[in-house]
Amino acid sequence: MTLVLDAGAFLAVERLDREVLALLKAERDAGGVPVTHGGVVGQVWRGGRDRQAPVARLLAGVEVLPLDEELGRRAGVLLGETGAVDVVDAAIVLVARDGDDLLTSDLEDLRHLAAAADRHVELIPV
């Protein structure tokens, strides 16, 4: 099981949300490395290390996968199948594997995308 982070997870860390910080600590303590993709980083990164110290610290311990052509194409197909429009959301669902936990502030959209992609993930609201 891997902890997958959408933009909402990073924003929760930025506002020092205790529940999200506890989930991340538990993941690290278990030897896990949270995962996201570069599109999510683009959604949350605004001001550099000084202004976003909590996000910068989190990023240092997160595996950031590329939102490359292959993932982009797969995300586009998923969007076409569902009528959804957010490529970052579609890609984060495709990054997740069955059994993963996905921290999100976009529960309904990701639930719809995960079902269409046949991903059996635990969506954790943040």
C-alpha positions, 0 to 999 in steps of 0.5 A: 500500500502506498500513500498517494497525494493530490493537491489537497494533501499538499495544501493540508500540509501547508496549513499544518493539518494535524490529521494529514501530518499524522498520516504522513508520519505513519507512512514514513514510520512504516518505511513508505514513500508517498507518491504524486506526479508533477502536475500536482506539484504545479498546482501547489507550488507558488512561492519557493522554499521560504514561503512554502516551507511545509510543502518543500519539506514534504516534497523532499520525501515524496516520489514525484512521478512525471506527467509524461506523454504516456500518463497524459494519454492514459489520463486523456482516455480516462477523461474521454470515458468519463466526461471529466475535464481535469487531467491532473485528477485523472493522472493521480487516479492512474498513478494509484494502484489497487489497495493504495490510499489517496489523500484528496480534497476532491472526493467526488471527482476522484471517486468517479474517475477511480471507478471508471479506471477500475482502481480500488483505492481508499479515498481519504478526504483532507 
